[in-house]
Amino acid sequence: MENKKHKSLAVLFAFLLLLVLLLAAGCSLQTLDAPTESPSTAIPSIAAVLATNTPALTPTTTLPSPTTAIAQTSTPSLHISLMAVGDIMLGRAIGDMINTYGPEIPFNDTAELLSSADITVGNLECAISEGGRAEEKTYTFRAPLAAADSLVLAGFDLLSLANNHVLDYGHEAFKDTLDVLQSRQIAVVGAGMDSLTARSPVIIERNGLRLAFLAYLDIPLWNYDYLTWVARPDKPGVAWGYRYNIESDVAEATKSADLVIVLLHFGIEGQPHPSQQQIDTAHTAIDAGAALVIGHHTHLLQTIETYNNGLIVYSLGNFVFDEFVEPENQTAILEVQLSPQGVENYQLIPVVIQENGLPEIVEP
């Protein structure tokens, strides 16, 4: 036990030392190196992705009639803070902990920080239900109903459901997930009971600034045909990240909001650099008018890029997830300051996922 403790402290010390050295060097990412698909490529440390700059960005058009609106009455300041995290998986051992110790357990160390933002978003990598039947696929994730309270206690305002696990237990559990989140006033995006809902933006207004959120799934079909999960006019499911859909949806959303934010569940698991498909899809969203693209699915932090007056965070990796080790357990919370001009500045707040799958903030 003592050796295990020393090993943990050594990993954390090395992690913090690398962070200090790279930040002291003042590294700043403006462009991407050529992407690679080689699993042997060196994985960038969290410090390598902790780039901070202040790009000059262009506002989108503001018009009325949002698709979905969540309003907060306050004195308009037209500036808000947004926090985002990657994959949140509240099943398996974490679901057992929720049932045993209470809903506060998954975000015990991070809830205060996450709740401090004007808007907090993440990717819910599981169904929340007591029903349904597991799909015939390698990994199926289902969380207990109390997991919805965990998300409330952590301050989440909006969750992307456009991922490869929300339908792990079929349409029954999927509908339970929608119902339990909406009953707790947590907005969902990227999935719904039909294609119109799945592709519709969610508009959230804070401090006089209106944000439109869109979300899409776009991953390789190696072991399971996720295209069967795509929502249809008469069928529940997720929004798929076809570029022509992203382009038209973003352009339309700019008519109802000051800024458009696109959440993309894309890329190749275990890859430290974005694939060319990720780059092309993210660029399509920015070119269509999005101010910010936030990715997940790869289980690893990936590059941050400023592109055409927008900011792209290719992957925020894991956030709450058991049965992973380093480097997947090195992650971060993205904090972004937004104005009508777009992203004013941003930072990544280092987080380490412990052996039990729960995140802890790395104190400087």
C-alpha positions in Angstrom: 0.0 0.0 0.0 2.9 2.4 0.9 4.6 1.7 -2.5 1.3 2.4 -4.3 1.0 5.7 -2.5 4.6 6.7 -3.4 3.9 5.7 -7.0 0.8 7.9 -7.1 2.7 10.9 -5.6 5.5 10.4 -8.1 3.1 10.5 -11.1 1.4 13.6 -9.7 4.8 15.3 -9.1 6.0 14.6 -12.6 2.7 15.8 -14.0 2.9 19.1 -12.2 6.6 19.6 -12.9 6.0 19.2 -16.7 3.1 21.7 -16.4 5.3 24.3 -14.7 8.1 23.9 -17.2 6.0 24.2 -20.3 3.9 27.1 -19.0 7.1 28.9 -18.0 8.3 28.5 -21.6 5.2 30.5 -22.7 4.1 27.9 -25.3 1.2 29.0 -27.5 -0.7 26.8 -30.1 -1.8 28.7 -33.2 -1.6 26.0 -35.9 -1.8 22.2 -36.0 1.0 19.9 -37.0 0.2 17.4 -39.6 -2.1 14.8 -38.0 -1.0 11.2 -37.4 -2.9 8.0 -36.9 0.1 6.1 -35.5 -0.7 4.7 -32.0 3.0 4.9 -31.2 3.0 8.7 -31.5 4.0 10.5 -28.3 1.0 11.6 -26.3 1.1 15.4 -25.6 1.1 16.2 -21.9 -1.6 18.3 -20.4 0.8 21.3 -20.3 1.2 21.1 -24.0 -2.5 21.7 -24.5 -2.6 24.4 -21.8 -2.3 27.2 -24.4 -3.8 30.6 -23.6 -4.3 33.4 -26.1 -6.8 36.1 -26.9 -7.9 35.7 -30.6 -9.7 38.6 -32.2 -13.0 37.0 -33.3 -16.1 38.2 -35.2 -19.6 38.1 -33.7 -22.4 36.2 -35.4 -25.8 37.7 -36.3 -28.5 38.1 -33.6 -32.1 37.4 -34.6 -35.1 36.3 -32.5 -37.1 33.0 -32.3 -34.9 30.4 -30.7 -35.7 26.7 -31.0 -35.3 26.1 -27.3 -34.7 28.8 -24.7 -33.4 28.8 -21.1 -33.3 32.3 -19.8 -31.8 33.9 -16.7 -32.9 37.3 -15.5 -29.9 39.5 -14.7 -28.4 42.8 -15.6 -27.0 42.3 -19.1 -23.2 42.4 -19.2 -22.8 40.5 -22.5 -20.0 38.6 -20.9 -20.2 35.0 -19.5 -18.0 32.2 -18.4 -18.5 28.7 -19.7 -16.9 25.5 -18.4 -16.9 22.3 -20.3 -15.7 18.7 -19.6 -15.3 15.6 -21.7 -16.8 12.1 -21.2 -19.0 11.6 -18.1 -19.7 7.9 -17.5 -21.8 7.3 -14.4 -22.4 3.5 -14.7 -20.4 0.4 -13.6 -18.5 1.0 -10.4 -19.3 4.7 -10.3 -23.0 3.9 -10.4 -22.5 1.5 -7.5 -20.8 4.3 -5.6 -23.7 6.7 -6.3 -26.1 4.1 -4.9 -23.9 3.4 -1.8 -22.6 6.9 -0.9 -25.1 9.3 -2.5 -25.3 11.4 -5.7 -22.7 13.9 -4.6 -19.8 11.3 -4.9 -18.8 11.6 -8.6 -18.2 15.4 -8.5 -17.2 15.7 -4.9 -14.0 17.5 -5.7 -15.1 19.4 -8.8 -18.7 20.5 -8.2 -17.9 23.8 -6.5 -15.7 24.9 -9.5 -18.1 23.6 -12.1 -21.0 25.3 -10.5 -19.2 28.7 -10.5 -19.5 29.1 -14.3 -22.5 30.9 -15.9 -22.9 27.8 -18.1 -21.5 24.3 -17.5 -21.6 21.6 -20.2 -20.4 18.1 -20.7 -20.9 14.8 -22.7 -23.0 12.2 -20.9 -21.5 8.9 -21.9 -24.3 6.6 -20.7 -28.0 6.1 -20.4 -29.7 7.0 -17.1 -32.3 4.3 -16.5 -33.4 1.2 -14.5 -34.9 -0.3 -17.6 -34.0 -1.3 -21.2 -32.0 -4.1 -22.6 -28.3 -4.0 -23.4 -27.3 -3.8 -27.0 -25.0 -6.5 -28.5 -21.8 -4.4 -28.4 -18.5 -4.5 -26.5 -19.3 -1.8 -23.9 -22.7 -0.8 -22.6 -23.1 1.8 -20.0 -26.2 2.5 -17.8 -26.3 4.7 -14.7 -28.9 4.6 -11.9 -31.6 7.3 -11.8 -29.8 9.0 -8.9 -27.0 9.9 -11.3 -29.2 12.7 -12.6 -29.0 14.3 -9.2 -25.2 14.0 -9.4 -25.3 16.1 -12.5 -27.6 18.7 -10.8 -25.3 19.0 -7.8 -22.3 19.6 -10.2 -24.1 22.5 -11.8 -24.5 21.1 -15.3 -26.8 23.2 -17.5 -26.5 21.2 -20.7 -25.4 17.8 -21.7 -24.6 16.4 -25.2 -26.2 13.0 -25.8 -24.8 12.7 -29.3 -22.4 9.9 -28.5 -22.0 6.1 -28.9 -23.4 5.1 -25.5 -26.7 7.0 -25.0 -28.6 4.2 -26.7 -26.7 1.3 -25.1 -29.9 0.1 -23.5 -32.3 0.8 -26.3 -35.1 3.3 -26.8 -36.8 2.6 -23.4 -33.7 3.6 -21.5 -33.0 6.5 -23.9 -36.4 8.0 -23.2 -35.9 7.5 -19.5 -32.6 9.5 -19.8 -34.4 12.4 -21.6 -37.2 12.4 -19.0 -35.0 12.3 -15.9 -32.7 15.1 -17.2 -35.4 17.4 -18.4 -37.3 16.9 -15.1 -34.2 18.4 -13.4 -34.0 21.3 -15.8 -30.8 20.0 -17.5 -31.0 20.7 -21.2 -30.0 18.0 -23.7 -28.6 18.5 -27.2 -27.7 16.3 -30.1 -30.4 13.6 -29.6 -34.1 13.4 -29.3 -37.3 11.5 -30.0 -37.1 12.5 -33.7 -34.6 14.0 -36.2 -35.9 17.6 -35.8 -35.3 17.6 -32.1 -31.9 15.9 -32.4 -30.6 18.5 -34.8 -32.3 21.5 -33.2 -30.1 24.0 -31.3 -30.6 24.6 -27.6 -30.5 28.4 -26.9 -29.2 29.4 -23.4 -29.2 33.1 -22.4 -27.0 34.5 -19.7 -26.2 38.1 -18.9 -27.9 39.2 -22.1 -25.7 36.9 -24.3 -27.5 34.2 -26.3 -25.7 31.0 -27.1 -26.9 28.3 -29.5 -25.6 24.7 -28.8 -25.5 21.9 -31.4 -24.1 18.4 -31.0 -23.2 15.6 -33.3 -21.8 12.0 -33.3 -19.3 11.0 -36.0 -17.1 8.0 -35.2 -15.7 5.0 -37.1 -18.1 2.1 -37.6 -15.6 -0.6 -36.7 -17.4 -2.9 -34.2 -21.0 -1.6 -34.3 -23.2 0.2 -36.8 -23.9 3.4 -35.0 -25.7 4.7 -38.1 -28.7 2.7 -36.9 -28.9 5.2 -34.0 -29.4 8.2 -36.3 -32.7 9.9 -35.5 -35.3 10.0 -38.2 -38.6 11.9 -38.5 -40.4 9.1 -36.8 -37.5 7.5 -34.9 -35.6 8.5 -31.7 -31.8 8.8 -31.9 -28.8 11.0 -32.3 -27.7 13.7 -34.8 -24.9 12.4 -37.1 -22.1 14.7 -38.0 -22.6 14.9 -41.7 -20.7 18.0 -42.7 -23.6 19.3 -44.9 -25.9 19.0 -41.9 -23.4 20.8 -39.6 -22.9 23.6 -42.1 -26.6 24.2 -42.6 -27.5 23.8 -38.9 -24.8 26.2 -37.7 -25.7 28.8 -40.4 -29.4 28.6 -39.3 -28.5 28.8 -35.6 -26.6 32.1 -36.1 -29.9 33.7 -36.9 -31.2 33.0 -33.3 -28.1 33.5 -31.2 -25.1 35.8 -30.7 -22.7 32.8 -30.7 -22.9 29.2 -31.8 -21.1 26.4 -30.0 -20.8 22.9 -31.5 -20.1 19.8 -29.4 -18.6 16.9 -31.5 -18.2 13.3 -30.4 -15.6 12.4 -33.0 -12.1 11.0 -33.7 -10.4 7.8 -32.9 -10.1 6.4 -29.4 -6.6 6.4 -28.0 -5.2 8.8 -30.6 -3.3 11.8 -29.2 -3.7 14.0 -32.3 -6.9 14.8 -34.3 -7.5 12.9 -37.4 -7.9 14.6 -40.8 -11.6 13.9 -40.5 -11.8 15.7 -37.2 -10.0 18.7 -38.6 -12.2 18.9 -41.6 -15.4 18.6 -39.6 -14.4 21.1 -37.0 -13.3 23.6 -39.7 -16.7 23.1 -41.4 -18.4 24.2 -38.2 -16.2 27.3 -37.7 -16.5 28.3 -41.4 -20.3 28.1 -41.1 -20.3 30.6 -38.2 -19.5 28.7 -35.0 -17.3 30.5 -32.5 -16.3 27.4 -30.5 -16.0 23.7 -31.2 -15.6 21.3 -28.2 -14.7 17.6 -28.9 -14.7 14.4 -27.0 -14.6 10.6 -27.5 -10.9 9.9 -27.9 -10.4 9.5 -24.1 -7.3 11.7 -24.4 -6.7 15.4 -24.4 -5.9 16.6 -27.9 -4.7 19.8 -29.5 -6.3 23.2 -29.3 -6.4 25.3 -32.5 -7.4 28.9 -33.3 -8.9 28.9 -36.8 -10.8 31.5 -38.8 -11.9 33.6 -35.9 -12.9 30.5 -33.9 -11.5 28.2 -31.2 -11.4 24.4 -31.6 -10.7 22.1 -28.6 -10.4 18.8 -30.4 -10.9 16.6 -27.4 -11.3 17.1 -23.7 -10.8 13.4 -23.0 -12.4 11.7 -20.0 -13.8 13.4 -17.0 -15.6 10.8 -14.9 -14.7 7.3 -16.1 -13.5 4.1 -14.3 -11.2 1.4 -15.6 -8.7 3.7 -17.3 -5.1 4.5 -16.3 -2.5 7.1 -17.4 -2.5 8.9 -19.8 -6.3 8.8 -20.2 -6.6 9.8 -16.5 -4.8 13.1 -17.2 -7.6 15.5 -18.2 -8.8 19.1 -17.7 -11.8 21.4 -17.3 -12.0 24.0 -20.1 -12.9 27.5 -19.0 -13.9 30.0 -21.6 -14.8 33.7 -21.4 -17.3 34.7 -24.0 -18.6 38.0 -25.3 -20.5 39.0 -28.5 -17.2 39.0 -30.2 -16.7 35.3 -29.4 -14.0 33.7 -27.3 -12.2 36.4 -25.3 -9.8 34.0 -23.6 -9.6 30.4 -22.3 -7.7 28.1 -20.0 -7.5 24.4 -19.1 -7.7 23.6 -15.4 -5.7 20.4 -14.8 -7.6 17.4 -13.4 -6.5 13.9 -12.5 -8.9 11.0 -12.6 -8.3 8.8 -9.6 -8.2 5.0 -9.7 -11.9 4.9 -8.7 -12.8 6.9 -11.8 -13.5 10.2 -10.1 -11.9 13.5 -11.0 -9.8 15.6 -8.7 -8.5 19.1 -9.4 -4.7 19.3 -9.5 -3.8 22.1 -7.1 -0.9 24.4 -8.2 
